[in-house]
Amino acid sequence: MHDLILEPPRLTDSGRPILSSSQEVERFLYEGVDLQFHGRGGVQGQLSQRYTGGYVVLTTHNLVWLDAAAGPQPGRSCMLPLQAITSAALRASHMLAQAKLCVQVSTDWQGRPSHDGQQSTEVKLVTKHLQPLHDELQKSLSQALWQRRGDPPPRYPPVDQGSAAPAAQGTTFSPLSDAVETQAHRHIVQELQGMGFPRDRAARAALAVSNAGTGEAVNWLMEHDAGANASEGPAAHPLTSLDDGDISASGSLPQEQNFSTRAAGVAGILWREQQQAATTDRTMEQAFADLRGLMALAGDMVQLAERFREALAERARAGEGAPEDAMDASMEADLISMGISSPVTKATSGALYHRELSRQLADFLALRIDKAGGMMPLPDVYCLFNRARGAELISPDDLLTAAKLLSATGARLTFRQFASGVLVVQSAAHSDEKVRQRLRELTGSSGLGRSLTASDVAAALSVPLAIASEHLLAAESHGSLCRDDGPEGLRFYRNFFVDDLMPDMLTV
């Protein structure tokens, strides 16, 4: 019996799993889940028969088990690729036993999960109320989104050239036999006929797009009206169009033509409306397909930006230069404008919504808050965070709750409320003493020195005006600055009583 060797997931600084590709999104989150292996299993070097005290993050590609006790550090966190799961079912050993979600995993000869492995083992997920997790896992397995790569438009298989038997002598010519079957695909022609297009135009469209698909044929028909098709003649296509919609090979004509009343009267008007509605539906489907492709490319760009930000953060932690030395201001703005590929939602996180939202907020603000001077007002955080989330907007109350949980999640950010009521998120590395020292440098060291206003501090420290005012008030309450509220407005000066007179009095 081989041990089941699982790979540890890549985690953010706050302990959230990093998605592996632009196509991967989070689907479900469930807490209080234990892993029970058939024999031993888990992360290399920490193999055990059972992992306890964790929670599961189910994505479209992986089943991630996170060690809650070790967060935000990985601990014994591990992940299981969905493509290696062959089956999943709820079972109980007897009537009174707690139900378990039994997952069959295909493995290679080393005991690692593999979609084409020759061996199999079992992993049991143990928790209360497993039915929701089982349902979401079954959906992910049935959809198999890890196999998709942009979903290219389907192409029909080429028609066997030798399959079309020649028409018998003396029989009536069939428009979908002989030359038509060897060139225009029968399925495409039939679909276009079902949409209301005449048979000859359907065949011409299939030939024009080389049997690429029904959608491409509809687009070609939209670009070429009936008058253009009728005027192309035998030289344009190997088929000629007749009034009754039949198709014949170039140079051969049927013996008689039947008159059609399809386009006459009220029935003709209704038929044309149905044809136009069907064409509009097909065009909308094609437009939505293009939109899905655009969203997939946007996801790729988001992943690229996230990897770039991670690389910059790694360089900064390694002492190879701060992120601002590696990119200019325009590139930084581009990175900030990038969205979040898989935003946390109430539907996927359930009772853990605010905790996971707080972790995602911490990851999002990791680099941005340093650029803002180590402190960012909550309204600015709200605007930036919602902009990155796209359509998955959050309420101000949800953001406030998530901000208050920052310190509890182990993030290097904290929530702070000033005496005036201003709410901010600040970096753990922020120091009020360093700010006061910087303000004393701005005022000078002789006499009253230079006066400071909130606008002066905001420009010098590159912080918002509200935070600049709070810095001045905090320095005043500490005794570093003193105010002068005169005709020119509120100004702050160096407190020379503390800096100059107090040392002389102490020496006396």
Number of C-alpha atoms within 10 A of each C-alpha: 9 17 20 26 22 19 17 20 22 16 17 17 18 23 24 20 21 15 20 13 15 18 22 18 18 21 20 22 24 20 19 13 21 20 23 21 21 16 16 17 24 25 18 15 9 12 18 18 13 17 22 16 15 20 20 24 21 24 24 23 24 24 20 22 28 31 23 20 13 14 19 19 18 20 15 24 26 22 23 24 19 25 20 20 23 13 15 19 15 14 13 12 9 8 7 7 9 14 20 24 20 20 18 17 26 22 23 16 12 12 20 20 26 20 15 11 16 10 17 19 19 17 23 22 23 18 18 12 11 17 14 11 19 18 13 17 22 15 13 20 20 9 11 14 16 17 11 10 9 13 11 9 13 10 11 14 9 13 15 10 12 8 10 15 10 10 12 8 7 6 7 10 19 13 18 22 19 18 18 24 19 17 21 24 23 18 14 22 28 17 13 25 17 13 19 19 22 18 22 24 26 28 29 26 27 27 20 16 17 17 24 19 18 24 19 20 25 25 16 17 21 14 10 13 11 12 8 10 18 13 10 12 14 14 9 11 15 17 24 24 24 16 12 15 17 21 27 22 19 15 9 11 14 13 7 6 12 10 8 10 10 14 12 11 10 10 12 13 13 14 16 16 13 14 18 15 14 18 21 14 13 18 17 12 13 17 12 12 15 12 12 14 15 13 15 17 15 16 21 16 17 22 22 16 19 19 13 13 18 14 13 21 18 15 15 16 12 10 9 13 14 15 19 13 10 13 11 10 9 9 11 16 10 10 17 19 15 20 23 21 23 20 20 28 19 15 11 18 20 15 13 16 17 22 20 24 24 27 26 24 23 28 19 19 21 20 18 17 18 15 16 15 17 19 23 24 20 21 14 12 20 17 12 17 22 18 17 19 17 13 9 13 15 16 9 13 9 13 21 16 14 23 27 18 21 23 17 13 19 17 21 17 28 21 20 17 12 13 10 8 8 14 19 21 23 23 21 14 11 15 11 12 11 10 17 20 12 14 23 19 13 18 19 14 15 11 13 15 17 16 18 19 17 21 14 14 21 17 12 13 14 13 20 19 17 16 21 21 17 16 19 25 21 18 21 18 10 12 16 22 25 20 17 12 9 8 6 7 8 13 17 24 24 27 21 18 14 13 15 13 11 11 11 10 8 7 6 5
